[in-house]
Amino acid sequence: MSMRRRLLFWLLSSVLAGGLAAAAVVFFQARYAANEIFDYQLRQLALTLRDRTYSPRELAEVLQGEDALEFVIQVWGPDGKRVYASHPKLDVPGAVQLGFSDLTTRDGRFRVFAIQQRGLTIQVAQPVAARDQLALAAAGRTLLPFVVALPLLGWLIWRLVGREVRFLESTAKVVASRSPESLEAIETTRVPEEIQPLIGALNGLLARLGTALAQQRQFIADAAHELRTPLTALMLQLQLAERARDEAERQKAHAMLREGIARAAHVVEQLLTLAREDPDARKAAQEKVDLAELARAVAQAHESSAAAKGVALRTVLDGPVVVEGDRAALRTLMDNLVDNAIRYTPAGDVTIKAQGRDGEAFFEVDDSGPGIPVAERARVFDRFYRGETAAEGGTGLGLAIVRRIADRHRGAVELADAPGGRGLAAVVKLPLAS
Amino acid sequence: MRLLLVEDDSMIGAAAQEGLRREGHVVDWVRDGREAALAIANGVYDLVLLDLGLPRRDGLSLLRELRAKGNEVPVLVITARDAVADRIAGLDAGADDYLVKPFDLDELSARVRAVLRRRSGRGKSVIRVGELEIDTAARHVKWKRREVALSAREYALLEALADRPGAFHTRAQLEERLYGWDEEIASNAVEVHIHALRRKLDAGLIRNVRGMGYTLAGES
């Protein structure tokens, strides 16, 4: 419902209610005052009649000129016979008691004052309606200004509220006309105090959106850039294959092409993994995972590639090292670290460890390769960063993926010197399952 | 022509080397900036194909240093950076041309030819010396308007001689332009190819002056 209409309705209703209340108060006050005055009049008239001894004729004369209906006067003799009636046609019975009383008759309600004097009963009555009319008239006069002012007030409220609301409309227009690219903050200098929290919250959201969008754009730009290298290789390899002059050349070119395609597929795979491991993408699937068992499977999977490079793959595994997390993601984490270790170790040892101590699970991969200079260790986790000593065929994404997964499992990953001082130790710490 | 390929990616390097070799060039390949600086210092290359994103030594700074030292070897920059600002930076640093990844072999060889042509002061891709006509783009040779089939080495040797007609080339210089590091050279290899060229074209076309070397006479 429109705020403007609601405000108009409630404000006008309040004004009207105020007017009615005032009128009611006036009505009751006026009636009270009228009662006092009229009762006094009634009594005075009755006393006047008592103080003089009128024969009915004289009475008629005395009362000549009094308002025809205002007072109904009746006089009864000692025998109870009515000796005088100012309005013979009106049926006002004799009062049951002396003094003031109220009577209801066929002709309406009456206020009555009765008095006795030397055997005569004198009763003066007045219709109550007269008093009510008087009070109502006073109330009406009080209410009148309110009623007259109501449309004017309504018009004013409509305009004033409209003016205040117009700001909201213009702000809404500003927001509505925004393209997804223009995420700068909405100006708040001319915004009413009441709206500021809303605009502030909106600006906060815009800022967060802007950051997220910039990160996504950067990622896409980086990813596109990173895909250029394997694509260039593929293009050249394909052309070599097309132009092969004999079978030997063709076979060699095809082998190169296959290798190129495998590498491009690996880059795409890593990019997809990174996108899947987006911290906001979803909650990790929670299940109990035994790191030792998983590490054993990973070691087996890498056995042949290690052997092909002359790398001895060893495992040091405790009994069950159980953490809660996403089995597939943890497997990816291990695969990446072991893959890196084998890739960077020309010929030597790679040791995979899974241990639990002090409430924490440790997964560690040590190699006897060249290691990473201390100064570079923080940067190698940045996606697409490839160090000065980066090996062939890497995507620059492996460690970024590892860190994402570790973060998502409330864990941490660190690079250190391998035990013995030669090579690199990649250590992942995760909370042990309770 | 003898080219130095500076490329850290093994697949691109291998494929580009192979492709350019088939075009008849001698291609040496190094994988980082420091090795590139050492190789260029030898002064034997007709052209350097330089990737900018290199380990150990950034390609752009290497190029700037070369030019600052007065080394005028033609440089064709290869890079994955395609922003206009990057291209401008590359050209300003002294690159002769700029090639953005991904590129194809035809474009690569065309650009190599164009850079070499510009550097030798020729505007066209056809070299004419007397009755000899060498189309460096199509790698066709005509002698007296008649097409002559040459092997890749023979062609490379002829092109090297025709690059500066009348100038003398020693056997060692010709060997350097014909063979890369990893190739075995028979002691009489150049003589064998010269002999073949004289037989296919004209006996008097290539003259040998004792103590000076070989030169292209152009007339029989």
Interface residues (C-beta under 8 A of the other chain):
Chain A: H225 R228 T229 P230 L231 T232 A233 L234 M235 L236 Q237 Q239 L240 R243 R245 A253 M256 E259 G260 R263 R386 E388 T389 A390 E392 G393
Chain B: D9 S10 M11 I12 A14 A15 A16 E18 G19 R22 P55 R56 A80 R81 K101 P102 F103 D104 L105 D106
